């Protein structure tokens, strides 16, 4: 094997093979049992935080270690981050006087969810605090003494829809001062700062930019002091950042450096008999306060869910009901007096009468099954709209597979699946050709991007289920939807640059536009009609407007337009492919994507009127007037 490792089926086998130190990196709920077992076998233990999820288990571990003369160390790795260690050393040396308060500002992202078994952060409302809030608590304990009280609050602001609460604040009273921390999935750019405030100075540690700075109190006149501190702090930041970057490049500063240093300290302590870095006894208060806050958040969310009962039978389920199209469909169905259930990732601020709410992620089969159960018809609008392949795979591909399987399991009478015209081959057909439902599918979806690739795989899942299992379904392929929550002026049309409009290409590319109200009409017709044999229907307006046509309708005939010629675009695209390719990323301006986006085609539907009796009721020209009015109103208020 590459790292010359061995696998064992039990701790007993490991000990027989000569292991005398066990690292516990399993899920937190198993930490206590594994640690106690390792101690019982005579091993020292290093445990990933938290030591355990129950204070009583922490106490049992501490007592067992003392009884057997063994050591248990807990991974409070931030205490050993090089920048934090230097700051703590300076504080303890009195560089900022007596510490009065500590503020910690942390924003974060979780890895994308690709579907399947839920990631830890999606299983409990309190997980973010258990995962990251614990670092703040043990830093407060180190700098301000024992924690005496924690007052925390939490909210959902939409930055991370997979989290029940993505915004956290806490006021922490310690023996020697007050700590505050912010934990956010909404603040951008990401930050990770510790501000230590004392009676003789203020120290700032920036763990993302890799520097620390000190603003000191001096006997100088206050105006002079401000200037001196401004200059010295700026220099400290520049020098610190340069050292940090050089150290990272030269691998003197490593990812998770604090963890590596803590492990090294732990083994040195075992060799020398010195006190270990973070003992089991010292972390008990941190576990206690972490769980108090996290469990309160868990209970709060469970209560919110309890206030969202679902019935045994519901006429319609709408997935993706918080998005632009999904919310418009819900609004129309409610106006028609329909009862329905919506499947969304977070609890809506306002729930209209007649609407049931199911909470969950499309990638989670259990959540989807709970939402589909009892529904007679399903309108599947939900899909990933941003992110990389994992996001699109989980939200669109796995999500559609889960919806389809639950529809079959519960005998749903009809599935209305919202696909996309992006699944069609735009680059391969001859110039000027007509794109209809019979057009070839995209042969190189991966090159077109994650959205196209995922929508194509999702459509195929529905088509295959219709053919192989008789799933009653109809597939709608809208063109470029605009109106309502969905903006008209996207990069596919043009971008406002000051008083001018920037267009990619010559501005003469036909656009498969369709107004949102007209798409909702088609959804309702599909729901109520007899189509259920996997029919595919494109939804586009008869008017194939170009980019320049749309800009004139929005901004008037005198609108000033700047065009980036195709040769320049393709040259930039090739350059971006090379540069981003070095970083293992796909270019949004790849040659293939540009060929597809700038291919001049005519779009029409062979099936919309024939099978669905659908034609645009509002139309793109009237829709653009409505969208232009909304656009002007928004600009006036800015």
N, C-alpha and C positions, 0 to 999 in steps of 0.2 A: 504494500500500500504506500501511497505517496509520502505520508508522514510517519510511517512505521508504527501505526497504532494497532491496538487489539480491542476487540469487543467482548463484553462479558454479559451474561444473562442475569447476574445477581451480584449484590455487594459481597456476599460470601465468597464467590469465585474470585472477585477482585482482591480481597484480602489474602486468600490462599496464594494468589500470584505475587504477593509482596507489596500491595498497595497499603500505605499507612496514612495518606492524606486524601480525603475525598472532597471534590468540588461539586456542589449541588447547584445545578443549572436547570432544574425541572420547573414546571409550573408552581407558583407560590403555594397552592393548596397542598402540595406534597412535600414542601420543605421540612416541616416538622417531623413527619414520620421517617423520612430518609435520613435526616440529620441524627435523630435519636438512634436509629438503627446503626448508622456508621459509628457513633460514639460507643454503642454497645459492642461493636466489633473491634474497639480499641483504636479507632482512627481519629486524627484531627480533621476538622471540617472547615472549608471555606464555602459560605452560602451566598448566592446572589440575593440582593435585597428583594423582598423583605425576609427577615429571618423566619417568620411564620406569619400567619394571618390572625392568630389568636394570642393574646397576651399570655394566657395560661400556658400555651405551648412554648412560648419564648422562655418563660420562667422554668419550665421543665427542662429545656435544653441547657440553660445556664446552670441549673442544679446538677444535671447529669455530667456536664463537662467538668465542673468543680470536683464532683465526687470521684471521677475517674482520672483526674489530673490531666485532662486533654484540653485542647484549645479549639474554640469555635470563633471564627472571624466572619464578619458580615461585609459584603461589598457596598460600602458607602464610598464609591469611587471618586466622587467630586472632591472629597477632602484631600485627595492625593493628586488632583490635577495640578500641574506645575504652577500655573498662575494663581490658583486658589491657595496653594501651600505658601507661596511667597507672600500673598496678602495676609494670610493668617499669622505668619511669622512676624510681618511688619506690625500688625495690630497688637500682637502680644508683646512686642518690644516697645509699645507706647507711641508709635509714630503718629497716631491720630488722636491721642489722648484716650479718654474713657469712651468706649463705644456706646452710643445712645440708641441707634436703630440700624437695621439692615433691610434694604429693599432688593428684591429679586424680580427681574422682568424676563420672562421666558415665553417665547412663541415657538410653535413646533408644527411639524407635519407628521402624520403616520404613513407608513407605506401603503400603496394602493391595494385595494381588496379585489382579488382576482376571482372571487366566488368560492363556494365550497364551505368547509367548516369555518365558523366565524373566528376572526382574529381576536386576540384578547381584549383589545380596546373596544370591541363591538359587543362584548358579552355583558358588561355591567356599566351602569351610569357612573359609578365611582372610579372606574379604572384609570382615567387620566390623572386623578389625584394620587392613586396608588403608584402609578408609574413614574410621574415626574414631581408631584407635590412632595413626595418623601424626601427628595434631594434638598428642597428648601427647608424642611423641618430639621434635618440633621445639621445643615449649615447654621441655622438659627441657634440650635443647641450648642454648637461649637463656639459661636461668636458672642452669644447673649446669655448663655447659661440654660438651665433646665426650662423646658416649655411648661408653662402653667395654664395656658388657655389658648384655644384656637377658635376664632369666629370666621367661618367660611361662607361664601355664597357662590352660586353657579348659575349659568344661563346658557341657552342655545341661541346663537346668533348666525348660524348658517355657514360658518367657515369650514367646518368638517361635518357634513350631513350624517356621516356614519356614527358620530358621537351623540349621545343623548344630551350632553352639555359640553360645549366647546369653548366656554369662557369661564375662568375661575379666578376668584380673589380670596385672600385670607389675611386676617389680622391676627398675629401671633404674639401673645404676651409671654415674655420670658422673665426669668428672675432678674436679669440685669438690663432689660431694655425691650423695645418693641420691634417686631419684624413684620414686614408686609411682603406679599408676593402676588404676582400676576402670572397666570398660566393661560395662554391664548392660542387658538387655532385660526384667529382672524387677523391678527396684527402681521403686516408685511412691511418691509422685509423682515425675515426671521431675526430674532435677537435672543441673546442669552447674556444678561448683564447682572452683576452683583454690585450694589452700591452700599458701602460701609461708611456710616456717618458717626463721627466722633466729636469730642469737645475741642479738638485741636486740628482737625482735618477731615477731608472726605476722600475715600479711596474708591475707585471704580475699576472693576474687573470685567473685561469683555471677552467671553469665552469663544465667541464666534470669530471676532477679529483678532484674537490672540494678543491682547495687550492689557496692561494695568496702568493706572495713572493715579497721582496723588495731588490733591489741592489742599495746601496747608494753610493754617492760620499763622500769621506773622505779626511782628510789632510794627510793620510798615503802615502808613496811612492807607485807609481802605481803598481809595481809587488806585493807588500804586499797587496794593496787594492784588486787586482784581487783574491788573495788567500782567503782573508777574506770574500769577497763577495761570492765566490764559496762555501765556507763552510757554511756560514749563509743561503744562498739561498737554498742549499741542505737540511739543517735542517728544514727550513721553509716549504719546500715542503713535507718532510716526516711527520712532525708534523701535518701540515694542512690536508694532505690526511688521516692520521689516525683519526684525529678528525672528518673529513667529513664522513668517512666510519662508524665510531662508531655512529655518530649522525644520519646517515641514518638508521642504523640497529635499533637504539633505537627510531626512528621516531621523533627525534629532528629536523632533516633536512628532509623535505618532498618534494615529487615531486611537481613541480610548486610552490615552496615555495615563490618566489617573488610575484606571483599572490595572494596568500593567505594573505601575509603581506600587499600588497597594498589595498586589500579589507578591511582588518582590520583598516588600517590607514584612509580609506575613511569614514568608519562608526564612527570612533573616531572623525574625523573632523566635521562630521554632528552633533555629540553630543556636542562638545565643541565650535563650531563656528570658529575653526581654519581654515586656508587655506587648501583646499583639495589637495591631493597628485599631481595629474596631471590634470590641468584645460583645458577646451575646448580651451581657447585662446592660451595657451602655445603650443598646438600641431598643430596649423594651419601651421606654416612653415614646419613641418615634413611631414604633408599630402601633401603640395605643392610640395616639392622636391621628395617625394616618387612617386607621380603620374607623375611628369615630366619625371623621368627616366623610370618608368614602361610603360608609354604610348609611349615613344620613342622606347622601345624594342618591344611593340605590333606592332607599325607601321613598324618597320624593318622586323619582321617576316611576317606580312601581305604582304609586298612588295615582299618578297621571294616567298610566296605562289602564288602571282599574276604572277610571272614569270614561273609558272608550270602549264600551261593550259592543260586540257584534252579534247579529242575529243568526239564526240557523239557516235563513234563506234571504237572499237579496237579489233583486233583478239584474243588477249590473255592477261589475267591478271595473274601476279604471286604474291602471298602473301609471306611474309617472304623473300623478295628478297635480303636482305642484309646479310642473314645468309650463312652458309657454303654450303648447298645444293641449296638454292634459288639462290644465286649468280652464281653458276655453271650452273644452268638451264637457267638463263638469258643470260649468256655468250654463251651457245650453241644455243639458239634461235636466238640471234643476228647474230651469225655466219651463220645461215641458212637464213638470210635475213628477219626474221619475225619482224613485228611491235608488240610492246607490251607495257603494262602498269605495273608498279611495285607498290606494296603497302608496304610502309615502315613507321617506326615511326619518322624518322628524315630525313631532306633533305640531299641527298647524296652530297659528295664533288664534284664528277664528274658524269655527266649524259650523257651516251652514246647517240649518234644520233639514232633516231628511238625509243627512250624510253620515255614514259609518266610517270610522278610520281604522285602518290596519297599519301598524308600524313595522318597518323592517327594510332589509336590503334585497334587491332582486337576486343577488348572487346567493342568498341564503335559502335553500330549498324548504326548510321548515317554515320560515316566515312567509314565503310565497304560498305554501300549501294552506296555511291558516287564512291567508287573504282570499284565496280562490274558493275555499270550502263554502258551499252554500250559494255560490253565485251561478245564475243561469246563463249569463253572457259576460264575456271579458273583453274589454277594450284595452289592448296592450300598447300603450304609448311609451312606457318607460324605456330609457336607454341612456348610456353614458354620452355626454356631450363634450367632455374635455378630458385631458389626461393622456397617459400613455396606453400601451397595449393592455397592461394588467387591468386598468380602469375599464376600458371598453370590453375586454373579455368578460370580466365579472359582471358589469352592469348590463351589457347587451347580449352577449353570446350565452353565458351561463344563465343569465336572467331569463332569456327567452326559452331556453331549454326547461328551466324550472316551471315557467308559466305553462308551457305546452304539456309537460308531464302531469301537472296538477289539473289542467283542464281535462285531460283524458281520465285521470283517476276519479274525478268528481262528476264526470258526465256533463260537462258544460255544453250548453246547446249551441253556442257560437263563440268563436274567437275572432275579433277584428284586430288584425295585426298591422301596426304602422311600420312600414319599411321606409325606403328612401330611394329616390332616383339616382343616388350616388352608386347604387349597386350595378348600374348599367355601364357598358363599355363606351366611354366618351372619346377616348384617344384613338381607338383602332378603326372606327368607321370612316368612310370617305367624307371629305369636307362637304358640307351642305346636306348630308344625309338626314333622314327623319328618324328620330328616336321614339319608338313606340314600345308597347309591352312585349313585343316579339324581338326586340333588339337583344344582341348578345350580352351576357353578363360580363362584368369586369374580370378580365383574365389575369390581372396583376394587382389584386386588391391590396396586397401588402405595400406595394410601391405607392398606391394612392393615399395610404395613411390608415391609422387605427380605426377611425370612424367608419370608413367605407368597408374595410375588411370585416369589422364586427357586424355591421348591418347586413352585409352579404351572407355571412355565416348564419345570422339569426333568421334571415328569410329562408335560407335552405332548410333550417331546422323545421320551420312551419310547413314548407312544401313537402318535405319528406314524411312528416307525420300525417299529413293529409293523404298522401299516396299509400303509405304503409299501414296506417292505423285508422283511416277514415275520420281524422280529426275534422270537425265542422269549422271551417275557417275561411275568411276572405282577407286578402292582402292588399293594402293600400300603399301606393308609392307616391307620396307628395313630392313636388319639386321644391324650389326654394320658398319656404313659408315665410311670410312677413305679416306684421300686424299684431296688435295687443302687446304682449310681453316680448315678442320677437322683433328685433329691429330690422328695418328695411336696409339701411345703409351699412352693409358689411364689406369686408375687403373684396369679396367676389364682385361687388359693384363699383365701389370707390371709397376713398378715405378723405375726409376733410382735413386739409393742411392749411391752416390760416384762412385766407379768403379764396383758396383754390381747392379743386378736387383732384386727387391723384388717382389715375386709372392704370391698371396693369394691362399692357397691350394697346391695341388700337381703339378700344372702346366699342367695337362693333360685334362683340360676342353676344349671341342670343342667350337669354336667361330664362330658365323654366320656372318662372315666378307663379305663385298662387297665394291668394289672400287667405288669412287664417279662417275667417268666417265661412269661406267656401270649402275649406278642408273639413271644418266641423260639420257642414251640411252633408258631405260625403260619408263621414263617420256615422252620422245618424241614419242615413239611407242604408248603409251597410248593416247596421245593427237591426233595423226593422225589416229589411228585405229578405229574400229567399236564398241569396247567395251563400253557400257554405262549402263549396267544392274546391277551395284553394284558388279561386279566381284572383288574378293580379290586375289591379286597376291603377293606372297612373293618374295623378291629379295635377294638372297644369292648366294654365289659362291659354285660350286660343291666341292671345296677343303675345308673340315672342318678342318682347322688348329687349333692346341692347343696353349696355351700361350707360352709354351717352343718353339714350332715351329716358332712362330712369332719372339721371342727374338733372336733365332739363325739366322733367316733371316736378322734381323736388325743389330745385334751386332756381328754376326759371331759365329761359333761353339764353340769357346773358352769362350764365355760370361759366367761370373760367376753369378750364380743365388742363391738367398736365398729364401727358401720357408717357409711360415708360415703354419704349419700343421693345418688341419681342426679342431681338438679338441681345439687347442689354439685359433683359430679364433672364434669358437662358444662360448668359455668361455668369450673372450673379448666382443663378441656381447651381451651376456646376461648381463654382467656387464654394458655395455654402455646403454642397454635398461633401466636398473634400475636407473642409474644416470640421464640420460636425461629425463626419465619419471617423475622424481621428479620435473623437470623444465617445464614439459608439452610439451616436444619436442620428436619427433620421431628419433630413432637412425638410422643412415645410415648403421650400422652393425647389424641390428636386425637379429634374428635367421632365420626368414622367408626370408628376403632378401638374406642372405648368402646361404640358401638352394637353392634359385632360381638361384643365380649367379654361384654357384658351381655345379649345376646339370649337369651331363654329358649326353648330348643329341646329336643326329645327326640331322642336319638341311637340308631340301631340299624343293624344290618348285614343286608342281604338276601342277601348272597352268602357270608358266612363259613361258615355251616353247610352250605348247599346245595352250594357248589362246593369247599370246602376241608375239610369235615367238622371244622370248628374251633368250639369254644366254650371260654370261659375255664375253665381247669383249677384255678387258684388262686382267681381272682376278686378284685374290688377290696376286699371287706370283709376277707378274710383277708390280702390284700396290704397293706392299711392297717395291720392289726395288726402285721405284720412290720416295716413302715416306721416305725410309731410306736415300737416297741421299739428299733429302731436309732436313732431320733431321741432318745429318752430316754437311751440309753446315751451318745451323743455329748455331750448336754448335761451329763451327770453328770461327764464327763471334762474339761469346759471350766473 
